[in-house]
Amino acid sequence: MTLQLLLASTMFHNLGNVLIFALFGGVFVWVNLFVIGKLLLRRPHKPKFGEKEETYECGEPTIGDAWIRFDIRFYTLALIFLIFDIEVALLFPWAVAYDEFIAAGFGAGAFFEVLIFLVVLGVGLAYVWLRKDLNWTSTLPGPAVPEEALAGDAVEESKPAQEEVSA
């Protein structure tokens, strides 16, 4: 009889714990829904000024069109940076674990693996260097944008700037 009472009291204790956690979870969900609902009701539905309709609210006025051509050298240099940045990121764990490789008797093998890795990246660097992709001041065969378009943009961009200064 006492064993049944002990089991029943333990069962009710466990159910009490579950009930408390369920109530706490429900209150937590309802409070969050209430707070989020209040915040959504308070937000302005229509912007009151034109700056909110701009593409980026960084404080700088937008100049020109966003769909301009960028020089390919930006992309090439970014990719080269990424390759060599990942190289450094992969060399750090190897350098940390190199002592363990030596202790296990694999020091020479690990060294030659990294040496092959560095040689491949060195060949890639030599290729990029010989191709003059690292030379930022090299001239391109022709202008990326016709000069007439540049002259037209300069005239159009200077007009709003003068109106803002006079206002």
Helices and strands as residue ranges (DSSP letters): H 2-42, G 50-53, H 72-104, H 107-130, H 147-166
